[in-house]
Amino acid sequence: MRITIDIDSKSELEKLSALFKTFNTVTVVSSDEPIMPIIKGDKKIDPKSLFSIWVKKPKSLEDIRKAGWQRN
């Protein structure tokens, strides 16, 4: 069985890991995943080319919904 506990501070992590280490059958694994940095988009890209994306094959909102909700 695996239990995941999200903790905000290092002091709480130390207290909980000390508690769990008193049990012989519990393994404590710390996951310090790096926080992904926010990267700003490229402002040089012109979004106007997206406005005529379906000129050759026009689609209605209903067509998009039918295709999007197909579950097999």
N, C-alpha and C positions, 0 to 999 in steps of 0.2 A: 504494500500500500504506500502511496506517496501523497504527502500533504504539502501544499505550497502556502507560505505565509509571506505577505508583503510587509516590509518594515521600512519606515522612513529614516530612522536614525541609527547610527552605529552603536550607540549605547544600548538601545533596545535589542539589537541583534546580539550583542555580547551577553546580555542577561538571558535571553531565550536560549542561546547556544549553550550557556553554562547549565541551564536547567535541563536541556535535552541530553547533555553529555552525562548527566547523573544516571540516566537509563542505559542499560547495557545493550539493548536491542535497537536503539535509535541511532541513525547516521545523520550527521549534520553536513549539508552541502551548501556552500555559499555561492551564489551566482551574481557576480558583479558585472552585469552586462553594461557596456558603454552606452551612454545616451547618444542617439543619432543626432548629429548637428542639423540645424535647419539651414538649407541651402536656398538662397534666393534664385528665382528663375531668371532666364535670359530675357531681358527687356527688348532685345533687338529683333526677336521673332515677331513677324507681322501676322496677327490672327485673322486678317481679312481673307486669307486663302481658305480658311475653314468654312466661310459662309456659304460657299457653293459646293459643299462636299457631296450633295445628293442631286446635283443638277441632271446628270445622265440617268439616274435611277431614283426618281422622286419617291419618298416614303412619307406616309402619314404617321401621326402619333400612335394610332391603333396598330399599324404594321410593326412599329418598333416594339410596342408592348407585347404583341403576339410572339415575335421572335425572341424577345428577352425572357419571357416566362415559360418557354418550352422546357420542360423537365422530363428527362427519360430515365 
